[in-house]
Amino acid sequence: MRIIDIYRRYMIMPNLQQHMFRVAAVGSVICDSISEKVDSDSIVAACLLHDMGNIIKFKLDLFPSFVEPQGIEYWQKVQNDFFEKYGREEHIATIKIAKEIGVDDTVMTLLESIGFLQAKENFETADFDKKIAAYSDMRVEPYGVVSLKERLRDGRKRTIVHKPNSTDFIHFTEMAKYLKKIETQIFEKTSISPDDVTDKKISIYLEKLRDFDISVHKS
């Protein structure tokens, strides 16, 4: 099933589609440059699906341009439908959607590994598929590819604002440390550096990813 058809079926917001395309393109750049044997198709599939439920957490009035041209009322209805069908936790919603689509167990495992809180586990695993999928998500912000340092700086600000207690900040600092170590693990095995992963570098991947075929179980 083509990913663009999946996005249409689930009424994924254009900015969220673009985010997942960028994350998948970052993953593709790394897969094409790494000396380790990796399952690039599964990594890309997981990256293309990893935020399927994220409309659940969106404050739709925060970025007015993201709700155009349909408008906020349209996307509010979509969000309410997601609440009703998948609940109020975006990661759980994403996993439910992936199961509904019928993705294979390998992609499901990678989906469950993507997330800031999995950084320690992803650092400790020998599975480079998990490292690449999780790291790729940490290189993309709403408007494009950024360095890991920039992404963590933004995350640090959000932690201070939304989770100001000291234990949250300590936990953020610990996970950030593991993400930096994951970056080192990955790029020790590649022919490129983290600085080579840019919007320009991923641009050649973006259009062809629209036709990427997600392997699903036949019902």
C-alpha positions in Angstrom: 0.0 0.0 0.0 1.5 3.4 -1.0 2.2 5.6 1.9 0.5 8.6 0.3 -2.7 6.5 0.1 -2.4 5.6 3.7 -2.0 9.3 4.6 -5.1 10.1 2.6 -7.1 7.3 4.2 -6.2 8.5 7.7 -6.5 12.2 6.8 -3.0 13.1 8.0 -2.3 16.8 8.1 0.0 18.0 5.3 2.6 19.4 7.7 2.7 16.0 9.6 3.0 14.2 6.3 6.0 16.4 5.4 7.6 15.8 8.8 7.4 12.0 8.3 8.7 12.2 4.8 11.7 14.2 6.0 12.4 11.8 8.8 12.2 8.9 6.3 14.5 10.8 4.0 17.1 11.3 6.8 16.8 7.5 7.5 17.4 6.8 3.8 20.5 9.0 3.6 22.0 7.1 6.6 21.0 3.7 5.2 22.6 4.5 1.9 25.9 5.5 3.7 26.3 2.9 6.4 28.6 -0.1 6.4 26.4 -2.1 8.7 23.8 -4.5 7.2 20.4 -2.8 7.8 16.8 -3.3 6.7 16.4 0.0 4.9 12.8 -0.7 3.8 11.6 -1.4 7.3 13.5 1.6 8.7 11.9 3.9 6.0 8.4 2.3 6.6 8.7 2.9 10.4 9.8 6.5 9.8 6.9 7.1 7.4 4.4 5.9 10.0 5.9 6.9 13.3 3.7 10.0 14.0 0.4 8.8 12.4 -1.5 9.5 15.7 0.1 12.9 16.4 -2.9 15.1 15.5 -4.1 13.9 19.0 -1.5 16.1 20.7 -1.7 19.1 18.4 -2.9 22.5 19.6 -4.5 23.4 16.2 -4.4 27.1 16.8 -0.7 27.3 17.5 0.5 27.2 13.8 -2.4 28.8 11.7 -0.6 28.0 8.5 -0.7 24.2 9.3 -4.5 24.1 9.2 -4.9 25.7 5.8 -6.5 25.5 3.3 -9.2 23.3 5.0 -9.3 25.5 8.1 -9.3 24.8 11.9 -12.9 23.5 12.0 -12.1 20.7 9.5 -9.0 19.6 11.4 -10.8 19.9 14.8 -13.3 17.3 13.5 -10.5 15.0 12.3 -8.9 15.4 15.7 -12.1 14.6 17.5 -12.6 11.5 15.4 -9.1 10.4 16.4 -9.9 10.9 20.1 -13.0 8.8 19.7 -11.4 6.0 17.8 -7.8 5.8 19.2 -7.8 7.6 22.6 -5.8 10.5 23.9 -2.3 9.2 23.8 -0.6 9.8 20.4 2.0 7.0 20.5 -0.6 4.4 21.5 -2.8 5.7 18.6 0.1 5.3 16.2 0.6 1.7 17.2 -3.1 1.0 16.9 -3.1 2.5 13.4 -0.1 0.5 12.3 -1.8 -2.7 13.5 -5.0 -1.6 11.7 -3.0 -1.1 8.5 -1.4 -4.5 8.9 2.3 -3.7 8.9 4.7 -6.6 9.7 6.3 -7.3 13.1 9.7 -5.9 12.1 8.2 -2.5 11.4 6.0 -2.7 14.5 9.2 -3.3 16.6 10.9 -0.3 15.0 7.8 1.9 15.6 7.9 1.0 19.3 11.6 2.0 19.5 11.1 5.5 18.1 10.9 8.1 20.9 13.0 10.3 23.1 12.3 8.0 26.2 13.8 5.0 24.4 17.2 6.6 24.0 19.0 4.5 26.6 17.6 1.3 25.3 18.4 2.3 21.7 22.0 3.1 22.7 22.4 -0.2 24.4 21.0 -2.4 21.7 23.1 -3.9 18.9 20.2 -3.3 16.4 21.2 -0.5 14.1 17.8 -0.5 12.5 16.4 0.8 15.8 19.2 3.3 16.2 18.7 4.8 12.8 14.9 5.0 13.0 15.0 6.7 16.4 17.9 9.0 15.5 16.3 10.1 12.2 13.3 11.5 14.1 15.6 13.5 16.3 17.0 15.4 13.3 13.8 17.0 12.1 11.8 19.9 13.4 8.5 21.3 12.0 10.3 23.3 9.3 13.1 21.0 8.3 16.3 19.2 9.1 18.4 20.5 12.0 21.4 19.2 13.9 20.9 17.0 16.9 22.2 19.8 19.0 19.5 22.2 17.8 16.8 19.6 18.2 17.9 18.9 21.8 18.1 22.7 22.5 14.5 23.0 21.5 13.5 20.0 23.6 15.3 21.4 26.6 13.3 24.7 26.3 10.1 22.7 26.1 11.0 20.6 29.1 11.7 23.8 31.1 8.3 25.3 30.1 6.1 22.2 30.3 7.9 20.0 32.8 9.7 22.4 35.1 10.4 20.0 38.0 14.0 19.0 38.5 13.5 15.2 38.0 12.1 15.9 34.5 15.1 18.0 33.6 17.5 15.4 34.9 15.8 12.7 32.9 15.9 14.9 29.8 19.6 15.5 30.3 20.2 11.7 30.6 18.3 10.8 27.5 20.0 13.6 25.5 23.4 12.1 26.5 22.3 8.7 25.1 21.1 10.3 21.8 24.5 12.0 21.3 26.1 8.5 21.9 23.8 7.0 19.3 24.8 9.7 16.8 28.4 8.7 17.4 27.6 4.9 17.0 25.8 5.5 13.7 28.3 7.9 12.0 31.3 5.8 13.0 29.9 3.3 10.6 29.1 5.7 7.7 30.9 7.5 4.9 29.3 10.8 5.9 29.2 13.0 9.0 26.1 14.3 10.8 26.7 17.7 9.2 26.2 16.1 5.8 22.5 15.4 6.7 20.8 18.6 5.5 17.6 19.7 3.8 19.5 19.8 0.5 20.8 16.3 1.0 17.4 14.7 1.7 15.6 16.6 -1.1 16.3 14.0 -3.7 14.6 11.4 -1.6 11.4 13.3 -0.7 9.5 13.0 -4.0 10.1 9.3 -4.5 9.1 8.5 -0.9 5.5 9.6 -1.8 5.3 6.3 -3.8 7.0 4.2 -1.1 5.1 0.9 -0.7 4.3 -0.2 2.8 4.3 -4.0 3.0 1.1 -5.1 4.8 -0.5 -8.4 5.7 -3.2 -9.5 3.3 -6.6 -9.7 5.1 
